[in-house]
Each structure stands twice: as C-alpha cells, then as structure tokens.
C-alpha cells in the first residue's frame, strides 16, 4: 500500500501545471485512485442496436463497458451487400458524453476514427459521420447534435 501511495505521489508531481483542464484531470485522477484503493471497479456492460436503410437491413451494434470514467467496447457496422466495419472502442465518459476512438477493420485494412456518443443506460445517441472534403476521409461531425439513435438490447456476457 505504501508503494502504491508513493507511486501516485510521484506521478502527480510529474504532471506539472500545464494541463488546461487541471481541475477535471485531478477529479478523474482521484476517482481512479479511489476505485483502485477501494478495490471496487464499477464495471457494467450495455448493448445497443441501430438499423437503417430501405428495409432496415443495415445494422450497427455497440457494446459498451463502463468502468469509472473509462469506456471500452465493440462497434460493428454491417450494411447489407457492402463491406462492414468491425472493431473496438476505447474512450472516456464525462457526465453522459462519451468520446472514443473506434479501431476497426474494413476491406482487410485497419483504420480508426473518433466517435462521440451521448449515453444513458436506456439509450445511446451518436453524432453522425461526414466526409471531410479536403481529405476524402469519413469523420465525426463535431458540430452536429446526437441524432443517430440506438435501442438497448440484452448483452451476452
């Protein structure tokens, strides 16, 4: 226990005062320490589905596991008769907003993009994607609202 506390103090002293969100960083850091010291990770999985297309044939599933302020999971976009994107999500949750990176495979190639969600235990909403005209790459439309709605489904644990 003494070693853990010394490590935490050493890490805290290395961070300096250059952090723009120092109060938020301190709170997140303290929450992580408390969860570790108390040995009570609050981990829960939530699963969601979204269908779209002419006959609701295009499917996106999201599985989120929330542990304190960290979020991990899977996101699979499976359109009918097109190449799917399947991969993992890693991010943080602050309040009801999740900012994550989706690492996925598509057409045998690895890629990633930032995704943004608004999360409650009974609903998930995502900011839509758009194509960046200068790069031709799809990305999250950060200026948009959370308009892509998902329905909760049971998780197979």
C-alpha positions as CSV (number, residue, x, y, z in Angstrom):
1,X,0.0,0.0,0.0
2,X,2.9,2.4,0.8
3,X,4.4,1.7,-2.5
4,X,1.1,2.5,-4.3
5,X,0.8,5.8,-2.5
6,X,4.4,6.7,-3.3
7,X,3.8,5.9,-6.9
8,X,0.7,8.0,-7.0
9,X,2.5,11.0,-5.4
10,X,5.4,10.6,-7.8
11,X,3.1,10.5,-10.8
12,X,1.1,13.5,-9.5
13,X,4.3,15.6,-9.1
14,X,5.4,14.8,-12.7
15,X,2.2,16.2,-14.3
16,X,3.1,19.9,-13.7
17,X,0.7,22.8,-14.1
18,X,0.5,22.9,-17.9
19,X,-2.8,20.9,-18.0
20,X,-5.6,23.1,-19.5
21,X,-8.3,21.1,-17.7
22,X,-6.4,20.6,-14.5
23,X,-9.4,20.5,-12.2
24,X,-11.1,17.9,-14.4
25,X,-7.8,15.9,-14.6
26,X,-7.5,16.0,-10.9
27,X,-11.1,14.8,-10.4
28,X,-10.6,11.9,-12.9
29,X,-7.3,11.0,-11.3
30,X,-8.8,11.0,-7.8
31,X,-11.8,8.9,-9.0
32,X,-9.4,6.3,-10.5
33,X,-7.3,6.2,-7.3
34,X,-10.4,5.7,-5.1
35,X,-11.7,2.9,-7.3
36,X,-8.3,1.2,-7.2
37,X,-7.7,1.7,-3.4
38,X,-11.2,0.6,-2.6
39,X,-10.8,-2.3,-5.0
40,X,-14.4,-1.8,-6.3
41,X,-14.4,-1.3,-10.0
42,X,-17.9,-0.4,-11.1
43,X,-18.0,-2.2,-14.4
44,X,-21.2,-2.7,-16.3
45,X,-21.9,-3.6,-19.9
46,X,-24.6,-2.0,-22.1
47,X,-25.5,-3.2,-25.6
48,X,-27.4,-1.3,-28.3
49,X,-28.5,-1.7,-31.9
50,X,-29.4,0.7,-34.7
51,X,-31.0,-0.4,-38.0
52,X,-31.4,1.8,-41.1
53,X,-31.9,1.6,-44.8
54,X,-34.8,1.0,-47.1
55,X,-35.8,-2.2,-45.3
56,X,-33.9,-1.7,-42.1
57,X,-31.3,-4.1,-43.4
58,X,-28.2,-2.1,-42.4
59,X,-27.2,-2.8,-38.7
60,X,-24.9,-1.1,-36.3
61,X,-24.3,-2.7,-32.9
62,X,-22.5,-1.2,-29.9
63,X,-21.4,-2.8,-26.7
64,X,-20.0,-0.5,-24.0
65,X,-18.3,-1.5,-20.8
66,X,-18.1,1.5,-18.4
67,X,-15.6,1.4,-15.5
68,X,-15.4,4.6,-13.5
69,X,-14.6,7.2,-16.3
70,X,-13.2,4.7,-18.8
71,X,-15.2,3.1,-21.6
72,X,-14.3,0.1,-23.7
73,X,-16.3,-2.0,-26.1
74,X,-17.1,-3.1,-29.6
75,X,-18.8,-1.3,-32.5
76,X,-19.8,-3.2,-35.7
77,X,-21.3,-1.5,-38.7
78,X,-22.8,-4.2,-41.0
79,X,-24.6,-2.8,-44.1
80,X,-26.4,-5.1,-46.5
81,X,-24.2,-6.1,-49.5
82,X,-21.4,-3.7,-48.6
83,X,-18.1,-4.0,-46.7
84,X,-18.6,-3.9,-42.9
85,X,-16.6,-2.2,-40.3
86,X,-15.9,-4.2,-37.1
87,X,-13.7,-3.1,-34.3
88,X,-13.1,-1.9,-30.7
89,X,-13.9,1.3,-28.9
90,X,-11.7,2.9,-26.3
91,X,-12.5,6.2,-24.7
92,X,-13.7,8.2,-21.7
93,X,-17.0,9.2,-20.3
94,X,-17.7,12.6,-18.7
95,X,-21.2,13.1,-17.5
96,X,-23.4,11.5,-20.2
97,X,-20.9,12.1,-23.1
98,X,-18.5,9.5,-24.4
99,X,-15.6,10.4,-26.6
100,X,-13.9,7.3,-28.0
101,X,-11.7,6.1,-30.8
102,X,-13.1,3.3,-32.9
103,X,-10.3,1.0,-34.2
104,X,-11.8,-1.1,-37.0
105,X,-11.1,-3.4,-40.0
106,X,-12.7,-2.7,-43.3
107,X,-11.8,-4.4,-46.6
108,X,-8.8,-6.1,-44.9
109,X,-7.4,-2.7,-43.8
110,X,-7.1,-1.3,-40.3
111,X,-8.3,2.2,-39.6
112,X,-9.6,4.3,-36.8
113,X,-11.8,7.4,-36.2
114,X,-13.1,9.4,-33.3
115,X,-16.7,8.8,-32.4
116,X,-19.0,10.7,-30.0
117,X,-21.9,9.4,-28.1
118,X,-24.5,10.6,-25.5
119,X,-25.2,7.7,-23.1
120,X,-27.8,6.7,-20.6
121,X,-28.5,3.2,-19.5
122,X,-31.6,3.0,-21.7
123,X,-30.5,5.0,-24.8
124,X,-27.4,5.7,-26.9
125,X,-27.2,8.5,-29.4
126,X,-24.3,9.2,-31.7
127,X,-23.1,12.2,-33.6
128,X,-23.3,11.5,-37.3
129,X,-20.3,11.0,-39.6
130,X,-19.4,13.2,-42.5
131,X,-16.8,13.1,-45.3
132,X,-14.0,15.6,-44.9
133,X,-13.9,17.2,-48.4
134,X,-10.2,18.0,-48.2
135,X,-9.1,14.5,-47.2
136,X,-11.9,12.4,-48.5
137,X,-12.0,10.6,-45.2
138,X,-15.1,10.0,-43.1
139,X,-15.1,11.6,-39.6
140,X,-17.4,12.5,-36.8
141,X,-19.3,15.8,-37.4
142,X,-18.4,17.5,-34.2
143,X,-20.7,20.4,-34.9
144,X,-23.8,18.2,-35.2
145,X,-26.1,17.1,-32.5
146,X,-26.5,13.5,-31.3
147,X,-29.0,12.3,-34.0
148,X,-28.3,8.7,-34.6
149,X,-30.4,6.8,-32.0
150,X,-29.7,3.2,-30.8
151,X,-32.1,0.9,-29.0
152,X,-30.9,-1.1,-26.0
153,X,-30.6,-4.9,-26.3
154,X,-29.5,-7.6,-23.9
155,X,-25.8,-8.3,-23.7
156,X,-24.5,-11.9,-23.9
157,X,-22.0,-11.8,-21.1
